Amino acid sequence: MRHPLGRAALLILVGAVLAVLGAGSAQAAGYRYWSFWEGDGGKGWTYATQGPAVVRPDDGAVQGFRFSVSEDSQDSAQPRRAPDFGAVCAGTPAKDGLKRIALVIDPGTAADAPDGEKPPGPRTACARVAPEASTAEALAAVAKPLRYDSSAMLCAISGYPRSGCGEQTGDGGSKEATAPAGTSSADDAASDGSSSPSSSSSDDDDGGGGGPSVGVLAGVGAVLALGVAAVLQARRRR
């Protein structure tokens, strides 16, 4: 018959393994934010590697923004409308000394919306701006009010969402996030009449990864050590 202490030690070991697996899944959480995209010559969307206040698109470019929940740029949702400059700017004639930038603004789905808010429908706009204007300035020309946080991360377009900015969602709880690449973040952009325009991108928040924290691993390691010691002790007493 198996010794009761050995059986208890086995249960401890199983519990420790489950704790490790649970810690990993609990830490896997996404971030709710506006991602920034660039039209790829009518072929589709490319996730921007710089913030909209750094990018200075040429006349005829298409720029996109999508509000969604994603863990990082690899699984970020694209705007649901194709980057078609001709369709977006058909009603905005060219004008000497200005350039036209087509903008696709997709507030996302109800599943991505913060609690108590309903996303407006996707829209397009054709911004006619100065030749040196950035994407952020083009956006401000057609989609105010814009809202930025203290680190110049783009938080809201046309007032959506009403609150929040890059917060973590899911089992990881809710906290402010560092702007993922392709959002807005910097402090050297030109003023465009908004709260604080963005200018460059930054790396994903270190705290938003999918693995368990060092503290969790240390605690689980201690439990495992106790379990192993209990098993050895049980065997000596047989």
CORMO-V925766 format. One record per helix or strand of 2 or more residues. SS is the DSSP state (H for helix, E for strand). FROM is the first residue (numbers start at 1). LEN is the number of residues. If there is no record, write none. Layout:
ss=(SS;SS)
from=(FROM;FROM)
len=(LEN;LEN)
This chain:
ss=(H;E;E;E;H;H;E;E;H;E;E;H;H;H)
from=(4;31;45;62;73;85;98;123;135;147;154;170;206;214)
len=(24;9;3;9;3;4;9;8;8;2;4;3;3;24)
